Amino acid sequence: MEIWWNSLNNFEQIIAIIATVSTVILIIQTFMSLFAFFDIGGEIDDTDGDIVTDSETDSIANTGLKVFTQRGIIAFFAVFGWSSLLFLRSDFSLIIALIIAILLGTVAMFIVAFLFKLMMKLQSDGNVDINTAVGNIGTVYIPIPPLRKETGKINATVSGRHLEFDAVTDAEETLKTGEKILVIDINEHNNLIVIKQP
């Protein structure tokens, strides 16, 4: 491995780091998603925290692929990284190697989107009514700015499923990652309104 690493130039080493990190994250995400899918009997949250209500089921099924998700972007960088490295090491010119790698990365994004759409179709009754989140305790995942300036994200268990939600707060201080929160309401944009757990 050390010999291979030392054979790379600086640009190729950067590409290799991007590819490796993206691949590790993608593998972890995939295993976590599959574990959650089988653990809760075929239910899976489809798009990095979007909550689906019963009335939205049919329309969402017909909206097409959701390509630009967190998983899709990570898949892009993983495939882009390894393929560009492969073509660069095969004596392709830099421009040609990058163009092919970008095309392959884009294809990977669509494949990931397609696979997760298929997993969504396997749901039987996995839709979550966001109103049932009120009164639940969760944990801040992405910091929530004060006074509803912007949304952050929380993780909470709702209807037996561990999910990610967009959230806002009326607090005057930012709710930081890892802090426990209480869901007190839902705003007109279907964002949870949370406070620091008393």
C-alpha angles and dihedrals in degrees: 000000000000091000091051092047093050090050090063122089120230094269092049091049090054090050090048091052092050091048094047096047092045092048093050092049091047092051092049092048092048094051092046091050093048091046091051091045095054095035093060097040104260101325121128136170104238111205119028097283106338111143119218122207125201093254091056098051099096096042093049092050088060100044094091129230121341099218105166098065128128090259092048094051092048090049088051093055093044094052093037091052099048095040095047089048090049094050094044090052089049091061097256114150116262094248095048092045092051094046092052091044092051090050092049091046090052090051088052090054090054092046092052091048091050094049093051090047088055090050089052090056089058090064115109103183103346097130116122125215103221091211089071089066092072110106094021125124119230144162128253110248101173114023115264113223118227128263095018092289092143139348126264129183135253135188117225139159110243125173089351094306127111104225143168119238136186109243143183133192139208090212118121093228131057115264103231131218111280096022118132115241139186121222108228104167148341125247130219091270092056091252116143115244109220141180131196108275107265 
